[in-house]
Amino acid sequence: MSARLRPRFWERFPLAGLTRAEWEALCDGCGRCCLHKLEDEETGELFLTNVACRLLDRASCRCTDYRQRKLRVPDCVALRPGEIADLDWLPSTCAYRRLDAGRPLPEWHHLVCGDREAVHRAGASVRGWTVSEEEAGDLEDHIIGIDRG
């Protein structure tokens, strides 16, 4: 990343006070936010699937067209300060969710340990256990659990 990041910014500034580069740097690259979820229309219960957005590179767990993702996938959610608490489908390990709730980043987060592969070694990413939406078929056949927040 070419933009300068303030030292340990995630511990010193609220989410709303971060620069664009700092905000983007918070992403741990787990890819979990890029998995399809299903909601029961009657109960509101959220079901997690192992089906990844077609733009997710399932090996790197990064978006293949991040800048244009909203044009190519209109329902892709762009995270913004002040809206994180409303996105209860974000995983409990998500840096945005953790910081919004006043919790520290996990030890495996690249900003803490300096290693972008640590998220994968910790088993916190979707690497190795997803299918692409282009291959999946019926999402209901890919439910892996219930989101308990």
Buried (B, 14 or more C-beta within 10 A) or exposed (E): EEEEBEEEBBEEBEBEEBBEBBBBBBBBBBBBBBBBBBEEEEEEEBBBBBBBBBBBBBEBBBBEEEEEBEEEBEEBBEBEBEEBEEBEBBBEBBBBBBBBEEEEBBEBBBBBBEEBEBBBEBEBBBBEEBBEBEEBEEBEEBBEEEBEE
